[in-house]
Amino acid sequence: MRIFTLALSAWAGAVLAATPPAEDLARLEQEARTISASFGKQLKGVLQATMLAGGPVEAIKVCHTSAPEIAQRLSREQGWTVARTSTRVRNPSNAADEWEQQILQQWQDKIERGAPVGKLEASTVLDRDGEQTFRYMRAIPTGEVCLNCHGSRLSPAVAEQIKLLYPNDAATGFQKGELRGAFSLEKSI
Ligand code: HEC
């Protein structure tokens, strides 16, 4: 009986280790939500300021250096890995991994059935080489201003600048309101 109890508590311990308590997951999700919102706000701020000051060609150059910089700084400050991804990326280092692809596909199906793009989010705990990782994604809709650089009809100057910096760009042809991509955050737990 004693052996049985011991075995049972070891088993319960293993299960607990595999799945963090619900309140921990809720806290992590809230933290990820806040960081994504801050990431989005900072990117929009830089984009709007540079579009106004120098126009879209200048803004591409700024986006090229600032977007990864903001992501890296937030990652350092917050203890999370903060990034953006999409099914069609401009920067190849933003390419979606397996879990991200799967969520983006699920969202696309939900959107086709009428779900509002801006509200979609997802989270999970995945095992990565024996280390548990909390992952979070939040959808990014395509707004009007985004069409300057991600739409179907780019100005020749914009198209040329994008080709120069991103020869393998796949992030054009989006329509207003469509799913453009996602904020993607992760943290070891
Ligand atoms: C001035 C041009 C410009 C505008 C306007 C613009 N983007 Fe981008 N976008 C870029 C560039 C350049 C990158 C690549 C940044 C990098 O190297 O990480 C990018 C990358 C992205 C990515 C990361 C995935 C990828 O394709 O690499 C997302 C998501 C994204 N943009 C969404 C948006 C949204 C949403 C808007 C509108 C609110 C927007 N963009 C407006 C130029 C632009």
Residues whose N, C-alpha, C, O or C-beta is under 5 A from the ligand:
A	BS01	HEC	P56 A59 I60 C63 H64 A67 P68 R84 T85 S86 R88 V89 R90 N91 N94 I140 P141 T142 G143 V145 C146 N148 C149 A171 R180 G181 A182
